[in-house]
Amino acid sequence: MAAIPPRRSFSESARYHAAATQAIAGGVNSNVRLGAPLCFARAAGAHLTDIDGNTYIDYALGMGPAVLGHAHPRVIEAARRSLALGQMYAGQHPAELDLAELVKRLVPSAELVRFGMTGSEMIQAALRVARSHTGRAKIVKFEGHYHGWFDNVLAGAAADAGGDAPRYTAGVLTSGQMQSGVADLLVLPWNSIDALAHLFALHGREVAAVLMEPMMCNTGAILPRPGYLEAARRLCDEHGSVLIFDEVITGFRLGLAGAQGRFGVRPDLSTFAKAVGAGFPLALLAGRADIMSLIGSGRVNHSGTYNSNVMSIAAGIAALEVLAENDGHVMKHIDVAGQALMNGLKELGCKHGLNLQVSGVGAVFNTAFTDQREVHDFASFRCAREDRLNGFLQGLLARGIRPTSRGTWFVSAAHSESDIDATLIAADAALGEIQDLGK
């Protein structure tokens, strides 16, 4: 029999959620959090505490930003010192240049940089400047890749919405979103060189940009197949299209130069967020000087009241300095700790005779229950057993372990060997409960 989890009280969280629904739509401020009424009081390192006093080893990490762990002392101190200098000048300050030069040093493709607040908005800037550079309208995106909640990118293949749609037609994903908003999107499965080559053969002269997560982190933490990113680079070059890497999750998490450094493929433009601010709101667009200069000249508009606010820039400098020092020692620790956790989970899946698949890299990976021999795209990922994953996640949460609600695990510099050991003990018991319920 599986170990019975310790009894926890969530009464204060329940009371909070009931009150919050009377003042906040759904009781939450992001729809990703709907149905998750836990209310947290504080976070430090790799641990969270809720308002009932329950503690958790945290692998959600604010959906990825807390790459150094929560409330990292050097980041907090840098932000604290900045507060006395003011928050927004509606003008420049020296730290902007310090951070831009640091980004340029770490990311070879970052010839010029622009700062913003969120990954979603920097994606919009990337698309606008790519269209200006090429004089074209069409954008290629991929099933299962997420590039923000704005109308023109929140889309899947039209077949998912039903009906007979022309090849590559995009379909909207939420009520209130107009089909006209995705008219210039071409959607196709990721990780297929043939599919991308065929699209270019049909629409190459219309494609302004190919937009992708270089590792499919929003769905399944799926790695690119060998040669896929290289093929995308070649096809964009051949057809004069801009290659955009959405490194909102992978940037400064998969390596100091992001996924592009890890996989050795240089995009024309890249967006970064999450880890770059280590928990503070900060995002950036970086890329080729000839493209980015269209923004710098004023030909392409990019604006924002909060862009390069003093506190976020100070936090970003501190975060990247910590990640880069000692030849990226912190990032090596994250990979080693995460790989140990991945290996342990795989072994436990085998022990319990469950079809647990663990995919990704040490810094970010995904757990899913599937009989698919290879999960390589959105369609193959959708075959996973959602009910079994939910049972596993509930069992973990009851034992004080908190991955994201979609089964993605983020590992931080603060996760210790004892955290990994405690997580695997809890996972063993949670998987045992699934086994007891039957396959």
C-alpha positions in Angstrom: 0.0 0.0 0.0 1.1 3.6 -0.7 2.1 5.7 2.3 -0.7 7.9 3.6 0.2 11.5 3.3 0.3 13.7 6.4 -3.0 15.4 7.2 -2.9 19.1 6.1 -5.3 21.8 6.8 -6.3 24.3 4.0 -9.0 26.0 5.8 -7.5 29.5 5.6 -6.8 29.1 1.9 -10.4 28.0 1.4 -11.7 31.1 3.4 -9.4 33.4 1.4 -10.6 32.0 -1.9 -14.3 32.4 -1.0 -13.7 36.0 -0.2 -11.5 36.6 -3.2 -14.2 35.4 -5.6 -16.3 38.3 -4.4 -13.8 40.9 -5.4 -11.5 39.3 -8.1 -12.9 37.5 -11.2 -12.5 33.9 -10.4 -10.6 34.7 -7.3 -7.4 34.7 -9.3 -5.5 37.2 -11.5 -4.4 34.7 -14.3 -6.6 32.1 -15.8 -3.7 29.6 -15.5 -4.5 29.7 -11.7 -8.2 29.0 -12.0 -9.2 26.0 -9.9 -6.1 26.3 -7.7 -7.3 28.1 -4.5 -4.2 27.8 -2.4 -3.0 31.2 -1.1 0.6 31.7 -0.3 2.2 33.9 2.4 5.9 33.8 1.6 8.7 32.1 -0.3 12.4 31.7 0.2 14.9 29.6 -1.7 13.2 26.5 -3.0 10.3 26.6 -0.5 6.8 28.1 -0.3 4.6 28.5 2.7 0.8 29.0 2.4 -1.4 31.0 4.8 -2.3 27.7 6.6 1.4 27.3 7.5 1.9 24.3 5.1 5.3 24.2 3.4 6.1 23.0 -0.1 9.3 22.2 -2.1 8.5 24.4 -5.1 9.1 23.4 -8.6 6.7 25.9 -10.1 9.0 28.8 -9.3 6.5 31.4 -10.3 6.1 29.6 -13.6 9.9 29.7 -14.2 11.3 33.1 -13.2 12.8 32.1 -9.8 15.8 30.4 -11.4 18.0 31.4 -8.4 15.2 30.4 -6.0 12.8 32.8 -4.3 14.1 36.0 -2.7 17.7 35.5 -3.7 19.7 37.7 -1.4 21.8 39.4 -4.0 18.8 40.2 -6.2 16.7 41.4 -3.3 19.6 43.7 -2.1 20.1 45.1 -5.6 16.4 45.9 -5.9 16.3 47.3 -2.3 19.2 49.7 -3.1 17.5 50.9 -6.2 14.3 52.0 -4.4 15.9 55.1 -3.0 16.8 56.2 -6.5 13.2 56.4 -7.7 11.3 54.0 -9.9 10.6 55.6 -13.3 12.3 58.6 -14.9 10.5 58.7 -18.3 14.1 58.8 -19.4 17.3 56.9 -19.5 19.5 55.7 -16.6 23.0 54.2 -16.6 21.9 50.7 -15.4 20.0 50.2 -18.7 23.3 50.2 -20.6 24.9 48.0 -18.0 22.3 45.3 -18.4 22.2 45.6 -22.2 26.0 45.2 -22.4 25.7 42.2 -20.1 23.1 40.6 -22.3 25.2 41.2 -25.4 28.2 39.6 -23.7 26.2 36.4 -22.8 24.0 36.0 -25.9 26.0 36.3 -29.2 22.9 37.0 -31.3 22.0 40.0 -29.2 23.5 42.8 -31.3 21.0 45.3 -30.1 18.5 45.1 -27.2 15.2 46.6 -26.1 13.7 46.1 -22.6 10.0 45.7 -21.7 8.0 44.1 -18.9 6.5 40.8 -20.2 7.3 38.1 -22.7 3.9 38.6 -24.3 4.6 42.2 -25.2 8.1 41.5 -26.5 6.7 38.9 -28.8 4.5 41.6 -30.3 7.5 43.9 -30.8 9.3 41.0 -32.5 6.5 40.4 -34.9 6.0 44.0 -35.8 9.7 44.6 -36.5 10.0 41.4 -38.5 7.1 42.5 -40.7 8.6 45.9 -41.2 12.0 44.3 -42.1 10.5 41.9 -44.7 7.5 43.8 -46.0 5.5 40.7 -45.5 2.5 39.7 -43.3 2.4 36.0 -42.6 3.8 34.5 -39.4 4.4 30.8 -39.0 3.7 29.4 -35.5 3.4 25.8 -34.2 0.8 23.7 -32.4 1.4 23.7 -28.6 3.7 26.7 -28.6 2.6 29.6 -26.4 3.6 33.1 -27.2 1.3 35.1 -24.9 -2.4 35.6 -24.5 -2.9 38.4 -27.2 -5.4 37.8 -30.0 -2.9 37.6 -32.9 -0.8 34.7 -31.4 -3.2 32.7 -29.2 -4.0 30.1 -31.8 -3.8 26.4 -32.7 -4.6 24.6 -35.9 -8.1 25.3 -37.2 -8.9 21.6 -37.3 -8.8 21.6 -33.5 -11.8 24.0 -33.6 -13.7 21.8 -36.0 -14.7 22.1 -39.6 -12.8 21.7 -42.9 -10.1 24.4 -42.9 -7.5 25.2 -45.6 -4.0 23.9 -44.9 -2.2 25.8 -42.1 -5.2 27.9 -41.1 -5.1 29.1 -37.5 -8.0 28.6 -35.1 -8.8 30.8 -32.1 -8.6 29.4 -28.6 -10.8 31.6 -26.4 -14.2 33.2 -26.4 -14.1 36.8 -27.4 -11.2 36.2 -29.8 -12.0 37.0 -33.4 -10.9 34.8 -36.3 -9.8 37.8 -38.2 -7.1 38.4 -35.5 -5.3 35.2 -36.6 -5.8 35.6 -40.4 -2.1 36.1 -40.9 -1.0 33.1 -38.9 0.1 29.8 -40.5 0.0 26.9 -38.0 1.7 23.6 -38.4 3.1 20.8 -36.3 6.6 21.4 -34.7 9.6 19.2 -35.1 8.8 18.1 -38.7 11.3 19.4 -41.3 9.1 18.1 -44.1 6.1 20.1 -42.9 8.1 23.3 -42.6 9.7 22.8 -46.0 6.4 22.2 -47.6 4.9 25.3 -46.0 7.7 27.4 -47.4 7.3 25.8 -50.8 3.7 27.0 -50.8 3.9 30.3 -48.9 7.6 31.2 -48.8 7.2 34.7 -50.4 4.6 35.6 -47.9 6.3 34.6 -44.7 7.7 37.4 -42.6 8.8 35.2 -39.7 8.9 31.8 -38.2 8.2 32.0 -34.5 8.9 29.1 -32.2 10.0 28.0 -28.8 13.4 26.4 -29.5 12.5 23.8 -26.9 8.8 23.2 -26.6 8.5 24.1 -22.9 4.9 25.2 -22.7 3.8 21.7 -23.8 5.7 18.7 -22.6 9.2 20.1 -22.4 9.9 18.5 -25.8 13.4 18.8 -27.2 14.0 19.7 -30.9 14.8 16.7 -33.0 18.4 16.6 -34.3 18.7 18.9 -37.3 15.3 20.6 -36.9 16.4 24.0 -35.6 19.2 24.0 -38.2 16.6 23.3 -41.0 14.5 26.1 -39.8 17.5 28.4 -39.9 18.3 27.3 -43.5 14.8 27.6 -44.7 14.4 31.1 -43.3 17.7 32.2 -45.0 16.6 30.7 -48.3 13.3 32.5 -48.3 14.3 35.8 -46.7 12.2 35.2 -43.5 13.1 36.2 -40.0 13.7 33.4 -37.5 12.4 34.3 -34.0 13.2 32.2 -30.9 10.7 32.7 -28.1 13.2 32.2 -25.2 10.8 33.5 -22.5 11.2 30.2 -20.6 14.5 28.8 -22.0 16.5 32.1 -21.8 19.0 32.1 -19.0 17.6 28.8 -17.9 18.9 26.3 -20.5 22.3 28.1 -20.4 23.8 31.5 -20.3 23.0 32.0 -24.0 19.7 30.3 -23.7 18.4 27.4 -25.9 20.2 29.0 -28.9 23.5 28.6 -27.1 22.7 25.1 -26.0 21.6 23.9 -29.4 24.0 26.0 -31.4 21.5 27.7 -33.7 21.5 31.5 -34.0 18.1 33.2 -34.5 17.6 36.7 -36.0 15.5 37.8 -33.1 14.9 36.5 -29.6 12.5 37.3 -26.7 13.6 36.7 -23.1 11.6 37.1 -19.8 11.1 35.1 -16.7 14.6 34.1 -15.6 16.2 37.4 -16.7 14.6 39.2 -13.8 14.8 36.3 -11.3 11.2 37.1 -10.1 11.0 40.8 -11.0 9.0 41.9 -14.0 11.5 42.2 -16.9 11.6 41.1 -20.5 13.7 42.0 -23.6 13.9 41.7 -27.3 17.3 41.2 -28.8 18.7 40.5 -32.2 20.4 41.5 -35.4 21.4 45.2 -35.5 19.9 45.8 -39.0 16.5 44.6 -37.9 16.5 46.1 -34.4 17.6 49.4 -35.9 14.1 49.8 -37.3 13.0 50.3 -33.8 15.9 52.5 -32.9 15.2 54.8 -35.8 11.6 55.2 -34.8 10.3 53.6 -38.0 8.8 50.8 -35.9 7.1 51.8 -32.7 8.0 50.1 -29.4 6.8 52.0 -26.3 5.9 51.4 -22.6 5.7 53.5 -19.5 7.3 50.8 -17.3 10.0 49.7 -19.7 13.5 49.7 -18.0 12.1 50.8 -14.7 15.0 51.2 -12.2 14.1 48.3 -9.9 13.6 45.6 -12.5 16.8 46.6 -14.3 18.8 46.4 -11.1 17.3 43.0 -10.3 18.2 41.8 -13.8 21.8 42.9 -13.5 22.2 41.1 -10.2 20.5 37.9 -11.5 22.6 37.6 -14.6 25.8 38.4 -12.7 25.0 35.5 -10.3 24.2 33.1 -13.2 27.4 34.0 -15.1 30.0 34.0 -12.3 32.5 31.2 -12.0 31.8 30.1 -15.6 28.1 29.5 -14.9 28.6 27.4 -11.9 25.0 28.0 -10.7 23.6 26.8 -14.0 25.7 23.6 -13.8 24.3 23.0 -10.3 20.7 23.4 -11.6 21.3 20.9 -14.4 22.9 18.4 -12.1 20.1 18.7 -9.5 17.4 18.5 -12.2 19.0 15.5 -13.9 19.2 13.6 -10.6 15.5 14.3 -10.1 14.6 13.3 -13.6 16.5 10.0 -13.3 14.9 9.3 -9.9 11.4 9.8 -11.3 12.1 7.6 -14.3 13.3 4.8 -11.9 10.2 5.2 -9.8 8.0 4.9 -12.8 9.6 1.6 -13.7 9.4 0.4 -10.1 5.6 0.9 -10.1 5.1 -0.4 -13.6 3.6 2.9 -14.7 4.0 4.6 -18.1 5.6 7.7 -16.6 7.6 9.6 -19.2 10.1 12.3 -18.1 11.2 14.6 -20.9 13.3 17.7 -21.1 16.5 18.8 -19.5 17.6 19.2 -15.9 16.6 22.9 -15.7 13.0 22.3 -17.0 11.3 19.0 -17.6 7.8 17.5 -17.8 6.2 14.4 -16.4 3.4 12.7 -18.4 1.8 9.2 -18.5 1.8 7.9 -22.0 2.4 4.8 -24.0 3.8 6.9 -26.9 7.3 5.7 -27.8 8.3 9.2 -28.7 6.6 12.5 -27.7 7.9 14.9 -30.3 5.0 17.3 -31.0 1.6 18.6 -29.7 -0.4 15.7 -31.3 1.8 13.0 -29.7 1.7 14.8 -26.3 -2.1 15.0 -26.3 -2.2 11.2 -26.1 -1.0 11.4 -22.5 -3.3 10.3 -19.6 -4.4 13.6 -18.0 -6.3 11.8 -15.3 -3.2 9.9 -14.2 -1.1 13.1 -14.2 -3.7 14.9 -12.1 -3.7 12.0 -9.6 0.1 12.1 -9.4 0.2 15.9 -8.9 -2.5 15.8 -6.2 -0.5 13.1 -4.4 2.6 15.2 -4.6 0.9 18.4 -3.4 -0.6 16.5 -0.4 3.0 15.6 0.5 4.4 19.2 0.1 5.7 18.9 -3.4 4.5 21.5 -6.0 5.3 21.2 -9.7 3.1 23.2 -12.1 -0.4 22.1 -12.8 0.5 20.9 -16.3 3.3 18.6 -15.1 6.2 20.9 -15.8 9.0 21.0 -13.3 11.4 24.0 -12.9 14.6 23.5 -11.0 16.4 26.3 -9.3 19.9 27.1 -7.9 18.3 26.8 -4.4 17.2 23.2 -4.7 19.4 21.0 -2.6 20.2 17.3 -2.5 17.9 16.9 0.5 15.1 18.6 -1.5 15.6 16.1 -4.3 15.6 13.2 -1.9 12.5 14.4 -0.2 10.8 14.9 -3.5 11.6 11.4 -4.7 10.2 9.9 -1.4 7.0 11.8 -2.0 6.9 10.8 -5.6 7.3 7.1 -4.7 4.3 7.3 -2.4 2.2 9.3 -4.9 3.0 6.8 -7.7 2.1 4.0 -5.4 -1.4 5.4 -5.0 -1.9 5.5 -8.7 -0.7 1.9 -9.0 -3.2 0.9 -6.3 -6.0 2.5 -8.2 -5.1 0.5 -11.3 -3.6 1.3 -14.6 
